[in-house]
Amino acid sequence: MSGRDVAIAAILGAEEFGFATAPLVTMGCVMMRVCNLDTCPVGVATQNPELRKRFRGKPEYVENFMRFIAQELREYMAKLGVKSVDELVGRTDLLRMKENLTEEQRKVDLSRILSNPYVGIKEKVIFDPKKAYDFQLEQTLDERVLLKSLDKAISQGQKRSIEVEVSNVDRAFGTILGSEITKRLGDDLEEDTYRVLCNGAGGQSFGAFIPKGLTLELVGDSNDYFGKGLSGGKLIVYPPKGSRFKQDENIIIGNVALYGATSGKAFINGVAGERFCVRNSGAISVVEGVGDHGCEYMTGGRVVILGKTGKNFAAGMSGGIAYVLDEDNDLYTRLNKTMVSSTEITSKYDVLELKDMIQEHVSYTNSEKGKEILAHFGEYLPKFKKIIPHDYERMLKLIVQMEEKGLSAENAQIEAFYANKNNDKE
């Protein structure tokens, strides 16, 4: 990256800049691209003491590099007549397309990137940040409908339910409402204190970050990032009455659902897209099938899948448990076995947990698949697989052992952590 690159990035709207590789090269990196092999010849990406001796980098080298970047940036800003980087941000009127372009390059339409309704080009330059960064939040469904309907109930801490129509242009539906609930009432409300029944199609990030006490029930379907960052709230999705398709064979929510969820519950009467529950660290969810890379990088929580999974399931999964219905006994062909094990469900505690989650799923969504499993639970139980990370399972066993010795749950976890660490060293 050069000073010119920084100038162009700022003009296009960037307010922060990452340099990454270039400063690394100033520290001695020779781009061998063997960082993961612990064989870095110049001692940058390695723990090998012999190789680390070869490292010659100094902080001053990076300082010097950044001074060159700043100097070049200042030169470009001087040519453009701009005094500070803040003044440069978003000034797309300072960019123009090159003239000598090939026929293929001319097909690229940059008008949406280069035009700026808040900047006058021919006349005197006018830039009003209040207009440029006005995201018109007052026009969102949260502001127009949810907050107006629930404002009094939230102020008085009263329970309330409402019904609304939603469409897929209503992005991050419920997020602003959730922030108001947390701001005024904290994050420890009773479940279902505020219920919103939604009819239609949920937009991107439907129910993102909603807190405990808020329940969004969607009769329809939803786009990607459903329940992103779920923080204690409850999400329920099922098809409208009269739908003829089989729920466990058709997608009802998009990709990357429950991404980074920390707590809360989600019940999905249908199939989810790819990367379901990626980085989930505490949410509980029941779904009737998932696409590729399900439960990727999951670190906590519980997931029940009442149907098929896509390939690369549980890749990088280091915590939490997934119970997967493996009717064709072929889950092992799609499971990433690097960090997890797949076993039958034998523990009575696991059986109870699985059954309770399915019962809750049926009670909220009226799932046909869920009802069938509960009606013939003895037949279906052997078909479920318990997916659990090796280290996570070992930690759970150690915690139980510590608790049996009379330690509190919190102290048991601490003791188990250090015991596990010592085992790894051995």
C-alpha positions, 0 to 999 in steps of 0.5 A: 500500500502506498500513500496514493492508495490511502488517498483513494481509499479515503476518497471512496469513504474509508476512515481507517486503513490497514497495511498488513503485509507491507509493514511485515516486509519492512520487518524482514518478511520475504513472502515465502508463504510457509507461515503455517509450517513453522519453517519461516527462514527469517524468523517472523512466523515461527516458534523455532528458537533457531529460526527466531535467531534470524529475525532482524526486524526493529520497530523503527523500520515500521515507523520509517515505512509509515513516515514515507506513507504519510509523506506521500499522502500529504503530497497528494493532499496538497495537490488536491487542495485538502488540508486533512484526511477528514476532509478527504473522506468521501470526496468522490468528486476528486476522482475521475476515470482514466481516459485511455481505457480498453473496450472491456474496461469501458464496460465497467460503470463507476457512476454509482461509486463516483457520483456524490449527491452531497458534493457540488463539482462545478460550483463551490464544493459543499459537503454536509456530514449531517446529510452524508451520514444520514441513514434515515433510521426514522424511516425503518419499521423499528422507528415507525411502528415498533417503538411507537407501539411499544414505547409506553409499555417499555417505559412502564416495564409492561408486557406487550404483543403486537403484529406487523407486516414485514418485507425483505427491504426491512433490514436488521428488523428488531435491532433498534427496538432491542437496543431501546429495551436494553437501554431502558430495562437492562438485559435480564427481562423475562422471556416473551416480555415483548412479542412481535408477530411478523408476517411476510419476508424478513430482510437481511439481519432479521432479529440481529443482536436482539436481547433477552425479553424480546421475541420475534415470530416470523410467519414466512421466510428470511434472508441472510444473517438471520439472528446475527449476534443474537444476545438473549432474544428468541426467534421463531420462523415457520411457513404460513398456514396452507403451505404445501411444501415439506418444511424439512426439504425446503430452505426458509432462512438464508446463509450465515444465520445466528452468526456470532450469537452469544445467547438466546433461542431460535426455532426454525421450521425449515432448512437453513442455508450455508454457514449456519451458527458460525461462531455461535458461542451460546445460543440454542437452536433447532433447525430442520436441515442446514447447508455447507459449513454448518456450525463452523468455528462454533464455540458454545451453545446447543444445536439440533438439526432434524435433517440433512447437513451440507459438507464440511460440517463442524469445521473448526468447531471448538465448543458446544454440542450439535445433535444431528439426525442422521437417517441415512447414516452418512453424516460421516462423509460430510463431517469435518473430523479434525476437531470433533467426534461423532457418537451415538447418544447414550447419556440420559442427560443428552437424551433429555436435553435433545427431547426437551429441545425438540418439544420446545421446537414443536410447541413454537413452530408446530413442526411436522418433522418434530412431531413425528420424531417425538411420536416415535422417539425410541425409533429415532434416537439411535439415528441421532449423532452427537457432535462434540469437540474433543477438548470441549468434551474433555473439559466437561468431564473434568468439570464434573469431576471437580464438582464431585469433589465439592467445588463450586461450578465456577471454581470447578471450571477454573480448576478444570481449565488448568488441569486440561492445560497441564494435560496438553503440556504432558 
